[in-house]
Amino acid sequence: MALRLLDYCRARKLSLAELARWTGIARVSLSRYAHGAQDISLGQLLKIASRLGCRVSDLVDDREDLSSPAWKKAIRKQASDPAHKRDKSWVPRALLAARSAWQAASHEKA
Amino acid sequence: MRKRSAAASLPNPYHLLLRELTRAGVEYMVIGVSGINYFAKDARTLLSTADYDLFLRPTPENMTRAWRAFQKSGYTVVVRKGDHTVALRRLSPRGGQTLAKDQRTLIAIGPYQLVAEGLLAVSGFTFDEMKRRAVWMRDRELRFRFLVGGLADLLESKRLADREKDRLFLARYKRLLLDDQQK
């Protein structure tokens, strides 16, 4: 589970080192919590939330997890496709063609 | 005589704009869903998007160069001011500095109802960080190369932006990619 520590620190113009000083939790640990590399205890989570003046639930990062091995592998595979070295002029063309078709269909419906 | 394909005879306004930006020496990268689409293997896996997002290096000089290139390509540049937009008919060096400082997005409205957005800030990355892992793509017809943000960075930026549309996009893209891998 990752924490939204970096967002909160950024919003409060606070560095992780400063937060570490405030909470007495090592900066390295805070960084690991922020990236979901280490699980945090409830006690420490409460301490951080109280120092930052937010709720515990605000700190929990429930955004899409892009760190799963399957997802990372899929992204790597997609990004390293040899087709990317070829011509890419078709991409905006295909999008524009799709958009025109969609617009034409909406006009017909109207 | 060389035969031209039907597709090649179609205009490619976004790439004409990119070529103009490149010629004008603008430092930019294609980002957002438009950037992610360049990693698609075929037209079936393209994801629709209303605009074309560019990440511009946030310096006054780069802003001025970009503004000129947009104008030259027939685009009208507007910026948001509160809840309305204002056309940027001229851009003085001082105006460029203010835009860069405030990290205002340049919205370029062009022919064929096209909209290109020149962003000066994106979630989670500076221009240099994103440029480090950006990928060169090429347009062989127009004969130029352009930078597209790295796929992992573009997805991470969407994750960090965390708007409703980003969540929906990521869920859809994840399914699309993982399904594709299983085939």
HADDOCK unambig.tbl for C-alpha pairs under 7 A between the chains (distance, minus, plus):
assign (segid A and resid 63 and name CA) (segid B and resid 159 and name CA) 6.57 0.50 0.50
assign (segid A and resid 63 and name CA) (segid B and resid 162 and name CA) 6.97 0.50 0.50
assign (segid A and resid 64 and name CA) (segid B and resid 159 and name CA) 6.47 0.50 0.50
assign (segid A and resid 64 and name CA) (segid B and resid 167 and name CA) 7.00 0.50 0.50
assign (segid A and resid 74 and name CA) (segid B and resid 177 and name CA) 6.35 0.50 0.50
assign (segid A and resid 74 and name CA) (segid B and resid 178 and name CA) 6.43 0.50 0.50
assign (segid A and resid 74 and name CA) (segid B and resid 181 and name CA) 6.64 0.50 0.50
assign (segid A and resid 75 and name CA) (segid B and resid 152 and name CA) 6.54 0.50 0.50
assign (segid A and resid 78 and name CA) (segid B and resid 39 and name CA) 6.65 0.50 0.50
assign (segid A and resid 79 and name CA) (segid B and resid 39 and name CA) 6.22 0.50 0.50
assign (segid A and resid 79 and name CA) (segid B and resid 151 and name CA) 6.06 0.50 0.50
assign (segid A and resid 83 and name CA) (segid B and resid 41 and name CA) 6.91 0.50 0.50
assign (segid A and resid 84 and name CA) (segid B and resid 39 and name CA) 6.72 0.50 0.50
assign (segid A and resid 84 and name CA) (segid B and resid 137 and name CA) 6.64 0.50 0.50
assign (segid A and resid 85 and name CA) (segid B and resid 137 and name CA) 6.50 0.50 0.50
assign (segid A and resid 86 and name CA) (segid B and resid 138 and name CA) 6.92 0.50 0.50
assign (segid A and resid 87 and name CA) (segid B and resid 138 and name CA) 5.56 0.50 0.50
assign (segid A and resid 87 and name CA) (segid B and resid 139 and name CA) 5.14 0.50 0.50
assign (segid A and resid 87 and name CA) (segid B and resid 140 and name CA) 5.39 0.50 0.50
assign (segid A and resid 88 and name CA) (segid B and resid 137 and name CA) 6.74 0.50 0.50
assign (segid A and resid 88 and name CA) (segid B and resid 138 and name CA) 5.85 0.50 0.50
assign (segid A and resid 88 and name CA) (segid B and resid 139 and name CA) 5.35 0.50 0.50
assign (segid A and resid 89 and name CA) (segid B and resid 139 and name CA) 5.08 0.50 0.50
assign (segid A and resid 91 and name CA) (segid B and resid 38 and name CA) 6.40 0.50 0.50
assign (segid A and resid 92 and name CA) (segid B and resid 12 and name CA) 6.96 0.50 0.50
assign (segid A and resid 92 and name CA) (segid B and resid 14 and name CA) 6.77 0.50 0.50
assign (segid A and resid 93 and name CA) (segid B and resid 12 and name CA) 6.10 0.50 0.50
assign (segid A and resid 94 and name CA) (segid B and resid 43 and name CA) 6.35 0.50 0.50
assign (segid A and resid 95 and name CA) (segid B and resid 48 and name CA) 6.69 0.50 0.50
